[in-house]
Amino acid sequence: MLDEYIESPIDCKIFLKYKSSSGTELKEVLLTQTLNYRITENKKPVYGFNRNRFGQVIKGKRLIEGVIVLKKSIFNEIGDLIDLSSINNSSRKLTTEKIAYLKSVLPENTNLMNLVKEYEKDAAILYEMEKIKLEKSKKYNIFNTLPQGTNLIVAFGSVINSNEFKLKYKKILEKDSIDYATELEKLIKSDSELVIEDINFLEKTGEINISKSDIDEVYKFFGSLDNWEQ
């Protein structure tokens, strides 16, 4: 569980929501200097039958694009938090259950049963190779699609660095609740002016700022807005 409140240098915070062996976790990771964004929304006029003027407007697609400056170390931290072995094991368990079911319903010594047994051997070899690969890397490339159940959340607003927010945040952590991640997420979304989810990184812009403690890198991203009405 998260055991501290991180002081981000601006009124913006970034969180990683992910699954672990104990359930859903929510951890804040250090955001650095800048968040620039642009919101685009395509609106469409609706015309009545045989009318030259539209009667109402419906919302179309909404997209948020932007640039964010992150500590280089944040990507190692995120990679460490995402337990790739558990994803591998979950997939393997599902495959094993499917094979067991097919073996229970198919008659022995048929071509289909022989095919299932061959697939069982191939699957075992494949998962063993993936296990070796994961053990070698131990890192997750943030530019890949995040595993199911994993999400980056950026929250912006003056309230989220206020003393009132910090007290609420710490109280949730002190309760040591199994469902603490859901409570934290509700708090973050209710106290933020802008919440960006489903973040996908497009590219590094090539701008780098080297300090004594870390390296700051600039990334382009796109995502979706949560409950944004303006």
C-alpha positions in Angstrom: 0.0 0.0 0.0 1.1 3.6 -0.6 2.6 4.8 2.7 3.3 8.5 2.1 2.0 11.7 0.5 4.2 12.9 -2.3 4.9 16.6 -2.7 4.7 17.4 -6.4 6.2 20.8 -7.4 3.1 21.9 -9.2 -0.7 21.6 -8.7 -0.7 18.4 -10.7 -0.3 14.7 -9.7 0.1 11.5 -11.6 -1.1 8.1 -10.2 -0.6 4.5 -11.3 -3.6 2.3 -10.8 -2.6 -1.4 -11.1 -3.4 -4.9 -10.0 -1.2 -6.8 -7.5 -1.5 -10.1 -5.7 -3.5 -8.3 -2.9 -5.9 -6.5 -5.2 -6.1 -3.1 -6.9 -3.5 -0.6 -5.8 -3.2 3.1 -6.4 0.2 4.8 -6.1 1.3 8.3 -6.7 4.5 8.7 -8.7 6.6 11.9 -8.8 5.5 14.4 -11.5 7.9 17.2 -12.3 7.6 20.7 -13.7 5.1 20.9 -16.6 1.7 19.9 -17.9 0.5 21.5 -21.2 -2.8 20.2 -22.8 -5.3 20.9 -25.5 -8.9 19.7 -25.5 -10.7 19.1 -28.8 -14.3 18.2 -29.1 -16.2 17.8 -32.4 -19.8 19.1 -32.0 -22.5 18.3 -34.6 -25.6 20.3 -35.5 -28.9 18.4 -35.6 -31.4 19.6 -38.2 -35.2 19.0 -38.2 -36.9 17.7 -41.3 -37.0 20.3 -44.1 -35.4 23.0 -41.9 -32.5 25.2 -42.8 -31.5 26.0 -39.2 -30.3 23.5 -36.7 -32.4 22.9 -33.6 -29.7 21.5 -31.2 -26.1 20.4 -31.0 -24.8 17.0 -30.0 -21.4 16.2 -28.6 -19.0 14.4 -30.8 -15.6 12.9 -30.1 -13.5 14.5 -27.3 -9.8 14.1 -27.1 -7.1 15.6 -24.8 -3.6 15.9 -26.1 -0.6 17.4 -24.4 3.0 17.5 -23.2 4.2 16.4 -19.8 7.6 16.6 -18.2 8.4 13.5 -16.1 11.4 12.3 -14.2 13.3 9.6 -16.1 13.2 7.4 -13.0 9.4 7.4 -13.0 9.4 4.8 -15.8 11.6 2.4 -13.8 9.3 2.9 -10.8 6.2 2.1 -12.9 7.9 -0.9 -14.4 8.7 -2.2 -10.9 5.2 -1.8 -9.7 3.6 -3.7 -12.6 4.0 -7.3 -11.7 4.4 -8.9 -15.1 4.7 -12.4 -13.7 1.2 -12.2 -12.3 -0.1 -11.3 -15.7 1.7 -14.2 -17.2 0.4 -16.6 -14.5 -3.2 -15.4 -15.0 -3.0 -16.0 -18.7 -1.5 -19.4 -18.1 -4.2 -20.4 -15.6 -6.9 -19.6 -18.1 -5.2 -21.6 -20.9 -4.8 -24.6 -18.5 -8.5 -24.4 -17.5 -9.6 -24.4 -21.2 -7.3 -27.4 -22.0 -8.6 -29.3 -18.9 -12.2 -28.7 -20.0 -11.6 -29.9 -23.6 -9.8 -33.1 -22.3 -12.8 -33.8 -20.0 -15.4 -33.6 -22.8 -13.5 -35.1 -25.8 -13.3 -38.8 -26.3 -9.8 -40.4 -26.1 -7.8 -41.4 -29.2 -9.4 -39.0 -31.6 -7.7 -36.5 -33.9 -9.3 -33.6 -31.9 -8.0 -34.9 -28.6 -4.5 -35.5 -30.0 -4.6 -31.9 -31.3 -5.5 -30.6 -27.8 -2.6 -32.6 -26.3 -0.2 -31.1 -28.8 -1.5 -27.6 -28.0 -1.0 -28.3 -24.3 2.7 -29.1 -25.0 3.2 -26.1 -27.2 1.5 -23.8 -24.6 3.8 -25.1 -21.8 6.9 -24.4 -23.9 5.6 -20.9 -24.8 4.9 -19.9 -21.2 8.3 -21.2 -20.1 10.0 -19.0 -22.8 7.9 -16.0 -21.6 8.9 -16.6 -18.0 12.6 -16.6 -18.9 12.1 -13.4 -21.0 10.4 -11.6 -18.1 13.0 -12.7 -15.6 15.7 -11.2 -17.8 13.9 -7.8 -18.4 12.1 -7.2 -15.1 10.9 -3.9 -16.7 7.8 -2.8 -18.5 8.1 -0.4 -21.5 5.7 2.4 -20.8 5.2 3.0 -24.5 3.6 -0.4 -24.8 -0.1 -0.8 -24.1 -0.5 -1.1 -20.3 -1.8 -4.5 -19.1 -5.5 -4.9 -18.5 -6.5 -3.3 -15.1 -3.6 -0.8 -15.3 -4.1 2.9 -15.8 -2.3 6.1 -15.5 -4.3 9.0 -14.0 -3.2 12.7 -14.1 -5.1 15.0 -11.8 -4.8 18.8 -12.0 -6.1 21.6 -9.7 -5.1 23.8 -6.8 -7.1 21.7 -4.3 -5.0 18.6 -4.7 -1.9 20.2 -3.1 -4.0 21.9 -0.3 -3.7 20.9 3.4 -7.3 19.8 3.4 -6.7 17.3 0.5 -3.5 16.0 2.2 -5.4 15.3 5.5 -8.2 13.4 3.6 -5.5 11.5 1.6 -3.6 10.4 4.7 -6.8 9.4 6.6 -7.6 6.9 3.8 -4.1 5.5 4.0 -4.2 5.2 7.8 -7.4 3.1 7.7 -5.4 0.4 5.9 -8.6 -0.7 4.1 -8.5 -3.4 1.5 -10.5 -1.2 -0.8 -8.4 1.9 -0.2 -7.6 2.4 -3.9 -11.3 3.0 -4.7 -11.5 5.6 -1.9 -8.4 7.4 -3.1 -9.6 7.4 -6.7 -12.9 8.9 -5.6 -11.1 11.6 -3.5 -8.8 12.5 -6.4 -11.6 12.8 -8.9 -13.9 14.8 -6.6 -11.1 17.3 -5.6 -9.5 17.8 -9.0 -10.4 20.4 -11.7 -9.2 18.1 -14.5 -8.7 14.3 -14.5 -7.0 12.6 -17.5 -7.2 8.8 -17.8 -6.2 6.2 -20.3 -3.0 8.0 -21.0 -0.9 6.8 -24.0 2.5 8.2 -24.6 3.3 9.0 -28.3 6.9 10.1 -28.2 9.8 11.8 -26.4 10.2 15.3 -27.8 14.0 15.3 -27.4 14.0 18.0 -24.7 16.0 16.9 -21.6 16.8 18.8 -18.5 19.6 17.3 -16.4 19.7 18.2 -12.6 21.7 16.9 -9.7 19.1 14.4 -8.6 17.5 13.2 -11.9 16.9 13.7 -15.6 13.7 15.4 -16.7 12.3 14.3 -20.1 9.4 15.7 -22.1 6.7 13.4 -23.5 3.8 13.9 -25.8 0.6 12.0 -24.8 -3.2 11.7 -25.5 -5.9 10.5 -23.1 -9.5 10.8 -22.1 -11.2 13.2 -19.7 -13.2 12.0 -16.7 -16.4 13.9 -15.9 -15.3 17.0 -17.7 -18.2 19.4 -18.3 -17.5 22.9 -19.5 
